[in-house]
Amino acid sequence: MSDPFDLTGKTAIITGSSRGIGKAIAEAMAARGANVVISSRKAAACEEVADAINAAGGGKAIAVPANISSKEELTQLATRTREAFGQIDVLVCNAASNPYYGPMAGIADEQFEKILRNNILSNHWLVQEAAAEMRARRDGAIIIISSVGGLRATSVIGAYNISKAADFQLARNLALEFGPDNVRVNCIAPGLIKTDFARALWDDPENAKKATEAIPLGRIGDPEDIAGVAVFLASQAGRYVTGQTLIADGGATITLAGI
């Protein structure tokens, strides 16, 4: 029996993959044989991750820096991926922004607009770049990294959570539209993960203690905890899953006090 998690010969774009969850996903997919495109704003950071993946063996990696707020740069990301590997089989929309921490009453219009542009509209743009060829081949997997924040209210990252709730619906709508062409679209909703992006939430000892006490598995997540879910959704193992949001939070959302 063939390995249902094998990604040999597939090409995956992973945004925000120079660190954190995106980096872990790129490493996991490459270990399963996929060619991966490492993308974030800073070229040097992308090159470092790509070099490490290439040194480890498995699938090949290239670095293509891109700012998700620029539609033109996302078009270039897709173009350079095709030039290097021929096609796009898997798209992981992981990069996101949260420039504001505090109650909604204090957020500036520019900050709110940046969150909506980078966390929703940029996903729409990049999906548009990849989906046509996936649908023509009748094969493809699109994964949006959302958050359990999209299921909860909060007094400190409200606009971010609004954008993540919108990602759930984006995946559902696209799954309906692309399903007849065998292109799957899903979300992953991580809980609190130990990344630089979420540092404001877990680096505070009191908040970290409260969060950990509410997680049935008894720990804050690591980026690698999300990578395996992404491999599942990208591979034949997840071939009958679409339009879904897979929660990976150590069980936090099943408790009253979970973050």
SVG drawing of the C-alpha trace seen along z (x, -y; Angstrom):
<svg xmlns="http://www.w3.org/2000/svg" viewBox="-21 -55 44 57">
<polyline fill="none" stroke="black" stroke-width="0.4" points="0.0,0.0 1.4,-3.4 2.0,-6.1 -1.2,-8.3 0.9,-11.1 3.5,-11.1 4.0,-14.4 6.7,-13.4 6.6,-15.4 4.1,-18.0 5.0,-21.7 3.8,-23.7 3.8,-27.5 3.8,-28.4 3.6,-32.1 5.1,-33.3 7.4,-30.3 10.7,-31.9 9.8,-31.1 7.1,-29.7 4.2,-27.6 4.9,-28.3 8.5,-27.1 7.4,-24.0 4.9,-23.2 7.5,-23.8 10.0,-21.4 7.3,-18.8 6.2,-18.9 9.7,-18.8 10.4,-15.8 7.5,-14.0 9.0,-14.8 7.4,-18.0 9.2,-20.9 8.5,-23.9 8.6,-27.7 9.7,-29.6 8.2,-33.1 8.1,-36.0 9.1,-39.7 12.8,-39.3 14.9,-37.5 17.8,-36.5 15.5,-34.8 13.8,-32.9 17.2,-31.8 18.3,-30.5 15.3,-28.3 15.5,-27.1 19.2,-26.2 18.5,-24.2 15.8,-22.2 18.0,-21.5 20.8,-20.4 18.4,-18.0 17.4,-16.1 13.9,-15.3 12.1,-17.8 13.8,-20.9 13.3,-24.4 13.6,-27.8 13.2,-31.2 10.8,-33.8 10.3,-36.9 6.9,-38.5 4.9,-41.0 1.4,-39.6 -0.1,-43.2 1.0,-43.5 -1.1,-41.8 1.8,-42.3 4.3,-40.5 1.9,-37.6 1.5,-37.3 5.3,-37.2 5.4,-34.5 3.2,-32.3 5.1,-33.0 8.5,-32.2 7.1,-29.0 5.9,-27.8 9.3,-28.8 11.1,-26.7 8.9,-23.7 6.3,-23.8 3.1,-24.0 1.4,-24.7 -0.1,-21.7 -0.5,-22.9 -1.0,-26.5 -0.7,-27.3 -1.8,-30.8 -0.1,-31.2 1.2,-34.7 -0.9,-37.2 -0.6,-40.5 -1.8,-41.9 -0.5,-45.4 -2.7,-46.2 -3.1,-44.7 -5.9,-46.2 -9.7,-46.9 -11.5,-47.5 -12.3,-51.1 -8.6,-52.0 -7.8,-50.5 -7.0,-53.0 -8.6,-52.6 -5.2,-52.0 -4.5,-49.2 -7.9,-47.5 -7.6,-47.9 -4.1,-46.3 -5.5,-43.3 -8.3,-42.8 -6.0,-43.2 -3.3,-40.9 -5.4,-38.3 -8.3,-38.0 -7.8,-39.8 -4.3,-38.6 -5.5,-35.0 -8.1,-35.7 -5.5,-37.1 -3.1,-34.2 -5.9,-31.6 -6.8,-33.4 -3.2,-32.9 -3.1,-29.2 -6.7,-27.9 -7.1,-28.1 -4.4,-25.6 -5.5,-23.3 -9.0,-23.3 -7.8,-22.6 -5.8,-19.6 -8.6,-18.6 -6.3,-18.3 -5.1,-20.6 -5.1,-21.5 -5.5,-25.0 -4.9,-25.4 -5.6,-28.7 -4.0,-29.0 -6.7,-30.6 -7.0,-30.6 -9.3,-29.5 -9.5,-33.2 -12.1,-33.2 -14.4,-31.2 -14.0,-33.5 -14.4,-37.1 -11.4,-38.9 -10.6,-42.2 -7.1,-42.5 -7.0,-41.0 -10.6,-41.6 -9.9,-42.7 -7.5,-39.8 -10.1,-37.4 -12.7,-39.0 -10.3,-38.4 -9.7,-34.8 -13.5,-34.1 -13.7,-35.4 -11.1,-32.9 -13.4,-30.1 -16.1,-31.3 -13.6,-32.0 -12.6,-28.3 -16.2,-27.2 -17.1,-29.3 -14.1,-28.3 -14.6,-24.6 -18.1,-24.8 -16.9,-26.6 -13.8,-24.4 -15.2,-21.0 -16.6,-19.9 -13.0,-20.3 -11.5,-18.2 -9.7,-21.1 -10.0,-21.0 -10.0,-24.1 -9.7,-23.9 -8.7,-25.9 -6.5,-25.0 -7.3,-26.8 -4.4,-26.6 -4.7,-27.4 -2.0,-29.2 1.3,-28.2 4.7,-29.2 5.7,-31.5 7.1,-35.0 3.9,-36.1 1.9,-35.1 4.5,-36.1 2.3,-38.8 -0.1,-36.0 2.3,-33.4 5.3,-35.4 3.3,-36.9 3.7,-34.4 0.2,-35.0 -1.5,-34.6 0.6,-31.5 -0.3,-29.9 -4.0,-30.6 -3.8,-29.3 -2.0,-26.1 -4.4,-25.3 -7.3,-25.4 -5.6,-23.1 -6.4,-19.5 -3.1,-18.4 -1.4,-20.6 0.9,-22.6 1.1,-25.5 1.5,-24.2 4.6,-24.1 4.7,-24.9 5.3,-21.2 1.9,-20.4 0.3,-22.3 2.7,-21.0 1.3,-17.4 -2.3,-18.7 -1.1,-20.6 0.6,-17.5 -2.7,-15.5 -4.8,-18.2 -2.3,-18.5 -1.9,-14.8 -4.1,-11.9 -4.8,-11.1 -7.1,-14.1 -8.6,-13.7 -12.2,-13.6 -11.9,-16.6 -12.9,-20.0 -14.6,-23.2 -13.6,-22.3 -11.8,-24.0 -9.6,-21.6 -8.9,-22.8 -5.5,-22.0 -5.4,-23.6 -4.7,-20.8 -8.4,-20.8 -8.6,-24.4 -11.8,-25.2 -13.6,-22.4 -13.1,-24.1 -14.9,-27.2 -11.6,-29.0 -9.6,-28.0 -7.8,-30.6"/>
</svg>
